[in-house]
Amino acid sequence: MIVAFSISPTSSDPTGSVTEAVAAAVRVVRESGLPHETNAMFTNIEGEWDEVMAVVKQAVEVVAAVSPRVGLVLKADIRPGYDGQLAAKVERVNDALAD
C-alpha cells in the first residue's frame, strides 16, 4: 500500500512556524526504512498496512509531543500484491507522456 499523509501541527510560536515539528515527523518516516518521498504538501510512504500505519502513528505522536493540536490528512492506495508502486506509478505516467 501507498499512503500519502500530511501532518499539521498548531504552533504557539509567534511566527507561526511549524517547521521543526514537521521535520520531526519526516525524520520518523526516513528512519523507518520504508520507501518514501516528501514533497511540498505530503509525505508518501509504501509498505504493508501495519508497518505503514505504525509509522504514521509515530509521526503524529512526535508532533503531538510539541503541539497542542494535530491535524492529519491521509490518503491510501490499498493494492495487495503490488510492491514498488511508489516509483512505478510515476514511471507509467512518464512513459505515457513520452508517447
C-alpha positions, -999 to 999 in steps of 0.1 A, spaced: 0 0 0 10 36 -5 -1 62 20 1 100 13 -2 119 45 2 154 58 5 164 95 -5 199 105 6 209 140 -7 241 156 20 264 168 25 286 199 54 302 181 45 338 173 59 335 138 35 305 132 64 283 122 58 246 123 90 236 105 106 218 135 75 197 143 71 187 106 108 179 104 104 156 134 76 137 116 96 134 84 125 121 104 103 93 117 94 83 82 130 84 70 142 63 99 115 37 93 134 22 64 103 21 42 103 35 7 92 71 10 93 106 -6 85 140 7 72 169 -13 58 204 -5 24 191 5 26 154 15 49 126 26 43 93 7 53 60 22 50 24 9 47 -9 28 24 -33 44 -7 -19 62 6 -24 98 41 -11 92 29 20 73 2 28 98 27 24 127 50 49 111 21 74 106 11 69 142 46 75 154 49 106 132 17 120 147 29 112 182 62 131 178 43 162 166 17 158 193 45 159 219 52 196 209 18 207 196 -14 211 215 -34 201 184 -25 180 154 -44 176 120 -38 146 99 -48 142 62 -43 107 49 -50 91 15 -43 54 9 -39 32 -22 -45 -3 -10 -35 -28 -37 -24 -62 -22 3 -80 -41 20 -49 -56 53 -36 -44 75 -8 -58 45 13 -68 58 45 -53 81 47 -83 62 25 -108 31 47 -108 52 78 -118 71 58 -144 38 47 -161 27 83 -164 61 94 -177 60 66 -203 25 77 -214 38 113 -217 67 102 -238 44 85 -264 
